[in-house]
Amino acid sequence: MEEVKENNPDNPKKPKAPDGLGRLIGMASAVVLVIAAFLPWGETGFFTVTGIDGDGIITIGIAVVAFVMLAIQKVPLWITIILGVLAAAIGIIDFMEMSSASEELALDMAGDEFAESIQITVGSGLYLTILAGVGLIAGPIVGYIQKRKK
């Protein structure tokens, strides 16, 4: 009986998800996306907002779906890439909202002696959310490139 090779285009059992390094990048990015949701997304002198106080719940859902899809290796690459685009877009939109809120607050409090202590800063969780979203995009692409080289 002839053994069917993994790289044979006629093999219907050929996995569609990225192999090796690409899958590892994607799965690690999904884990980072979950962790980022629990970290600060925005901070002021008085309080901190974490991802799970808002859109972090959505990014956790995206991360779980992406991780499972990468783990089962039977999902087309474009689905994982779309999930990465969604996660990165949420991070970028929230980053822009934090930045614009900081500018508005600075304008509203111009001349106020407490203005510097109430400055809004973007937290580490938001940066990691954007980075993890990009990782979910890059991982499948790296996996695809690896498959093409085989």
Secondary structure, DSSP 8 states (H G I E B T S, - for coil): -----TT-TT-TT---S--HHHHHHHHHHHHHHHHHHTSEEEE-SS-EEEGGGTTHHHHHHHHHHHHHHHHH--S-HHHHHHHHHHHHHHHHHHHHHHHHHHHHHHHHTTT-TTGGGG--EE-HHHHHHHHHHHHHHHHHHHHHHHHHH-
